Amino acid sequence: MIAVLLFLSKGVLAQEVGFFGKKTFIEIGGQAQLPLIFNAVNRDKGYIVKSGTFHKSYNLKDFSFRAGIGAILSENTAVAIEYNHHFYQINPLRGGELNRQYLDSTGSLVEQYIRPEVAFLEIQERTIMPKIIFSSNSGRVPAGLTQEIGLGFCFIGIMNREAETSYITADGLDAATISKKLIDPEVEEYKGMTFMYGLRMNFPVTRNFLVNVGVRYNYSWLFNKKGYRKTEMTESWLSGRELWSRLQQRRQLGIITFGVGGVLCF
């Protein structure tokens, strides 16, 4: 009996850290969600443009691609750094209209309310995120059921600042003029952070490659709202603070994503 116990103990102690002895890994994957919570809160439809024609649509675009590299520290723990490129959109209209209130050169308050057709603003968000990956005592990273926690720094840009616009010319305004003054020119790029908790199942395919499916919970926030101009400080239809608020809401209501990916160990 003692001999058997010694043999088993020797086998356990000799077990290598890593996936078949491989301690470094590369991850690639994609994620997506249907922003149901956001659309339930914001019931206004926006516009997409197909072949030059505006069509009403719910705000449905939301997907991302990610890649990362990491190291296995023990049977149950690994660390990694991930890059995530996220594509989504926000509606420049509210209640089907654009409005602005600003002081002109004479100090008089100008108020305008119009109902144009304006395409969704296309947003690209880039995130760099260190994360920890871990499993239960009975698991073995990166195989099986694993959890991950990360905190990422985000850069958010609006790709179509002069979004396609359709408007019946009136009061000296036309579609081109509205489009050029759609967004406050002082707005360049927003910055923020994202906290992520993920749960995924990893299935070994070979001795160095796994595929996975999983779900992530995200909580996001933006920096420096007071650093952007208010509505009355700009002649643009969307001030920096207004866009900040709409992006903040869009990101905070997009809390659950589903994803698939692969892990290559070496």
MODA-V580745 format. One line per field, one symbol per residue. ss: DSSP state (2 for helix, 1 for strand, 0 for the rest). phi: phi as a letter, one per 20 degrees, with the letter a starting at -180 (. if undefined). psi: psi as a letter, one per 40 degrees, with the letter a starting at -180 (. if undefined). A space follows every 50 residues. Layout:
ss = ???
phi = ???
psi = ???
//
This chain:
ss = 02222222222222000010010111111111000222222000011111 00111110000111111111110000111111111111110001001111 11100000111111001110111111111111110000010011111111 11111111000000110001001022222200100000011111111111 11110000111111111111110022200022200001022222222222 2220011111111110
phi = .ffffffffffffefefoelneddbddcaccbbefffffffdefedcddc lmdecfbfedfabbccbbcbceebfdbbcbccdcdddbbcefecmmcdbb cbeefeneedcccccedcfgeedcddcdcfbddbcffeebfeemecdbcb cdedcdceedfdfgccbfgalmdcgfffffdfcgffedbecacceccccb dddfdcfcccdbcaccdcccbdemgffdffgfebeffcfffffgfffgff ffeeedcdbcaccddb
psi = dddddddddddddehiiahfeheiihiiiiiiihgddddddgehiahihh fehhhiiigehgiiiiiiiihhdadeiiiihihhhhhaiiheihfeiiii hihadeeihhhhhigihhiihhhhhhhhhiihhiiideahheiahiiihi hihihhihdgdgihihhhhifehiddddddfdhheehchiiaihhhhihi hhhhdaeehiiiiaiihhhiiiifdeeiiideeieidhiddddddddddd ddegdhiiiiaihhi.
//
